[in-house]
Amino acid sequence: MTQEAEDIHKEEEVVSYKALTPRQQKQRLTELATVFLRLGTIAFGGPAAHIAMMDNEVVNRRQWMSREKLLDLLGITNLIPGPNSTELAIHIGYERAGWRGLLVAGSCFILPAMLIVWALAAIYARYQTVPQVEWLLYGIKPVIIAIVIQAVWNLGKKAAKDVPTIIAGMAGITAYLAGLNEILVLILLGIAVMLVKNWQARGHTSGAFLLPISGIMAQIGSTTAAVTSVSWISVFVFFLKIGCVLYGSGYVLLAFLQRDLVERNQWLTSQQLLDAVAIGQFTPGPVFTTATFIGYLLAGNAGAIAATIGIFLPAFLLVWVVNPWVPKLRQSPWASGFLDGVNAASLGLMAGVTYTLGRAALVDWLTIFVAIVSAIAVFQLKINSAWLVLAGGAIGFVSHILLG
């Protein structure tokens, strides 16, 4: 995006908060609903892939905001609990259309996955088995790798502003591969870049650390209360607590649920839990819709709704509280340096995730070929990621039919 285009978008953002007409507001809400319903329907591959698709849609295609702005929002989402890609969708909605946009973007991104998982849960409850669709992921995963690599490249060019942020990004990759705690890595690298960039400055800062410190305290101070009965209210309370304190991916969610649902409360068997996580992995949209599946098993339709609302509600509330602070953090040289460090470290972690995903996805000559062709399609031909995902699914289906 050119500097002139960025200035125009900044002016539009100012106008949007001061004097949007009802017609303009409705148009923006409709656009948000359309974009995030589509993304929620085709967004396979986990948070890194979701973020890649949002970057392509919001920055490249629609130019709703600059890549620097998206990076700042991504950096903030990494410091608060909850599903990162869903929180980024909620941030984008808030930026475009205030609190109504927040609700529309987040809900539309979650809704397709929730409905799919809900239907699969009903089938599972009847037949006690999950659909065997490994062939679908076989073709889609290599496509997702190419999409994520493009996002890491584009976002990385903006995040790696100077030597300190380049080093922070490389350190983020190393830390991920070493298995270090992601939140601790983000905070330490953010502080390191902040101190280096403000080496000659004097003063004190506290506001920049309020969000990460409060997040750590929430994580450390969390306790698990045993639930005596499996009603939809109990399901809601349980997943609300999870949504308030959970950092990381669906695999971290699995650890929480294994300890609480299987071992402590004995609401599910280990096999049921693994099946629930499998459903969350091979359906599009947020992996946290695993909660929808579990909620249905525990308390039927009411449980599915209660679990979904419970686990995602904190994300909406946190973004609503945190979003107005993002530009204020940028105005402070200390906070800005900290955010630069967090952004670079986030991209380093995302690159590490890409490497791990690549090892799992590129298993033979066909998947490698699909990944290479997809990379050419996204980098050179600028083909919409939705078509690539559909093509990957079709390739998976054809290979399943031909190769058995």
N, C-alpha and C positions, 0 to 999 in steps of 0.2 A: 504494500500500500504506500503511495506517495505521501510526502509531508502535507501537501495540499489536501489530499483526501482525508488524512488523519485530522487535520484542523476542522474540516467540514463535519466529520463525525463527532468531534468534541463539541462543536456548536450545537449539533442535533441533540446530544445528550443533555446539554444544559437546558435547551428548550423543552425536552421531554419531561424534565422534572418540574418545570415552571408552568407551562401552559399548553399541554396537549389537548386538542379538541376531542370530544367523545368519539368522533369518527376515526381519528388517528389512533386513539387508544384501542379501539376495537380492531383496527387493522393490524396493529402490532401484536395483540393477543392472538388473533387468528394466525398470523405468521408463526408465532411461537408454538402454538398448538400443532400446526402442520409439520414444522421442522422436527419437533421433539417426539411427536407420535411416530413419524417415519424413522427417526434414529432409534427410538425405543423398540421398533419392530425388527430392525436389521443389525443392531449393534451387538454382534457376537464378539467374543474374545476377551472380555474382562475390561477393567478400568482403563488400562493403557490404550486399548483399541477404541473405547468410547471417547476418550479425550482426543485421540487422533481424528476421529470423525467430526467431533465438535469443532476442532481447529479448522478443518477443511471447510465445514459448512459456515461457521460464524465469521471466520477471518478471511478465508480465500474467496468463497463464493458470494456471500452476502455482505461482507465488509461491515458487519455490525459494530465491530470494535477492532482496535489494533492488536497485534500479537503480543505486544508488551503488556497491554491491559489483561489479556487472557492469561498470560504468565503470572501476573500478580494475583489474579483470582485463583489460579491453580496452586500457587504457593500458599495462599491462606487456607485453602481446603485441606492441604496436607498437614496443617497444624491443628485442625479440629477433628474430633471423632466423627465417625459416620462414613458412608460410601462416597469416595472422592468424586467419581464421575457424576453421580447424581447431584452432589453438592455443586459441582461446576455448572451443571444444567440449571440448577436453581439460581446460582449467581447470575448467569447470563439472562435468565428471565427477569430477575430483579433490575438488572442494568437497563433492559429494554423497556419494561413497562411497570416498574414499581412492584408493590406487593401482589398485585393481580398477576403480573408476569411471573413472579416467583412461584405462585401456586400453579399457574398454567404450565410453565415449562417443566417443573419438577413432576407434577402429576402425569403429564402426557408422556414423559420419558419412562416413568414407572409402570403406567397402565398396561401397555401391551404385554410386558413380561409377566405382570401380575395375572392377567387373564389367561395367558398360556399355561403358566404354572398351576393356576387354580384348576383348569380343566384337566391337566395331567394328574393332579392330586386326586381328583374325583375318580379318574380311571385307575390310578394306583390303589386307592382305597377299595375298589371293587375286585381288582385282579391281583393285587400285591406284587406287581412287577412294573418296571419302567421301560418305556420304548427303547429298542435298540437302534440308535441312530448315529453310531460312531462314524458311519460313512459320510454323514453330513458334515461333521467337524473335520473329517479327513481332508475334504476339499476346501473348507472355509478357513481353516487355521493358516495355511500358507498365504492366503490373500490378506488376512489380518496382519501377518508379520510385515508385509510390504507397506500396508497403511500406517502401521505404528512407526516403522523406520522413517517414513516421510515426515510424520509429526515430530519425532525426535530431532530430525535434521532441521526442520523449519523453526521449531521452538528453541532448539539448541543455538541456532545462529543469533537469536535475540537474547538468550540467557547468558551466553558466553561473551560478556561485554568487554572483559579485560583479563589480565593475568590472574587476579584473585578468584574471579568467577570460573575461569577455565579450570583452575586447580581444584576448586570446590566441586565442579562437575565430575572431574576424574576421581576425586576422593569419594563422591557419591557412588560411582560405579564400583569402586574397590570395596566400599563398605557393604554394598548390597551383596556382592559375591562372597564376602566374608561372613555374611549372615548376621550383621550387627543390627540393633534395633533402629528402625527407620526414623521414628520420631526423635530419638536422641541424636542421630546423624544430622537430621535437618536443623535442629537447634544449634548444635555445636558448630556446624559449617556456616550457618547464618551468623552466629556470633563472631566467628573467625574472620569472615569477609567484612563484617561491620567494623571490627577493630582495625583491620588493615586499611580499609578505605578512609577511616577517620583517625589515622595514626597521629596526625598533627593537631587534631581538634581537641578541645577540652570541653567538658560538660558531663552531664549525667542523663541517663535515659532509663525510663521504666515502662512507658507505654508499649514499646515494641515487644516487651517480654510478657505482657499480661496474657496474651492469647496462648502461647505455648506453655507457659507455666501453669495456667489454669487447666489446660488440657492434660498435662502430666498429673496434676493433683487429682483430677477426676478419674484418671486411669488408676492411679495408685490407691485412691480412697474407695474404689468400688468394692462392694460386697455383694454376695449372692444370697438372696433370701429364698428359703424353700417355700414353694407354693403347695398348699395343702390340697387343692382341688383344681381340676382342669376345666374351668369355665372360660368363656371368651374373655371375661374381665381378667382372669389370671393370665391368660395368654397375652393380652394387651400389656399388662404391667411387666411381664417378663421381657417381652421384646422391646418395650420402651426403655427399660434399664440397659439392655444390650445396645440399643441405638445411641444411648447417652455416653457410653464409655468405650465403644469398640473402635479401635484403629486397625487399619490394614485391610487385607483382602478377604475373599471368601474362605481361604484356608485358615485365617485367624478366627473367623466366625465358626468354623468347624470345631476348633479347639474349645471355644466357649460352650458351644452346644453339647459337645461330647461330655464335658465335665458336669454341666448343669442338668441337661435333659435326660441323659442316659445314666450317668453314675449317681448323681445326687438325688434327683427327683424321680428317676426311672419312669419318665413319661413315654420314652421311645426306646426301641432296641438300637444297637449300633448299626445293624443293617438298614433299618428305616432311616436313620440319620444319614448314612452314606448315600442311600437312594435319593434323599432330599437334596443333598449337596450336588449330586450328579445332575439332577433336574435343573438346579440353578446354574450349573456350568454349561450345559448344552442348549439352553434357551437364551434368546437375546436379552439385552437390557441388563439391569443391575443384578449381580450375583446374590445380593441380599434378599431377592424375592424367594430365596430358599425359605424365608420366614412364612411366606404365603402357603407353601406346601406343608410345612410343619403345623401351622395354625389350623389347616383343614383337617389334618390327621387327628389333632387334639380336640377340636371343638367344632368341626363341620364348617359350613359356610361363614357363620359368624366368627369363628376362629381364624379363618383365612383373612377376612377383612381386618380383624383386630390385630393380628400379627403384622400385617403389612403396614397399617397405620402406625403401630407402635414402634417398629424398627426405623421407619423413615421420618416420623414426626420431628425428632430432635434435629435432623439435618435441615429441615425447613426453618425451624426456630433459630438455630445457630447462624445460618446464612443471613437471616433477617436482621439479627443483632450485629453480626460482624461486618457485613458488606459496606456500610457507611464509613467504616474506619479505614478501608483500603486506600483511598486517596489521601487521607490524613497521615497515614504511615509514610506515604511517598514524599510528603512535604518535609519530613524530618530527615537530615542526612544520616543520622544514626539508624533510624528505622528503615530508611531506604536501603542502606547498606546491608542491613539484616535481611530484608526481603530479597535483595539481589542474591545473597548467599543461599537463601532457602530455595529460590527459583532454580539456581544452578544445581544445587544438590538434588532437587526434585527431578530434574532432567537426567541427572546421573543415575538416580534410582530407576527411572523409567527406562533408561538404556540397559540397565542390568536386567530388568524384567523382560525386555525385548530379547536379550540373549537367552534367558531361560525358556521363554516361549518358543524361540526359534529351534532350540534343541528338541523340544517336544513335538513341534509341528513338522519339521523338515526331516522326514524319516526314510525317504527313498527318492529315486530319480524324478518321479512324477510330482511330488510335493515341492522339490527344489525347483523344477521347471515352472510350476504354477507360481511360486514366489517370485522368480525372476521376471516372468511375464507381467505379473501384477505390479512389480516395482517399476517396470518400464511404463505401464499404464498410468500409474499415479504420478510419477515424476515427469515424464515426457508428454504423455497424451492428456493428462489432467482429467481422466475419466472418473465420474462420480463413484464413490466407494460403494454405494448401494448396488450398482450394477455388478461390481466386482464380487461382492459377497454372494449375490445370486448366481453368478457364473461359477464361483467356487463350490457352492452347494450342488450345482448341476454336474460339475466335474466329479464331485464325490459320489453322486448318485450313479453316473455312468460307469465309474470305476467299480462300484459295488456290484452293478449288474454284470459287467464283463468279467471281472476277476473273482466274483463270488465272495 
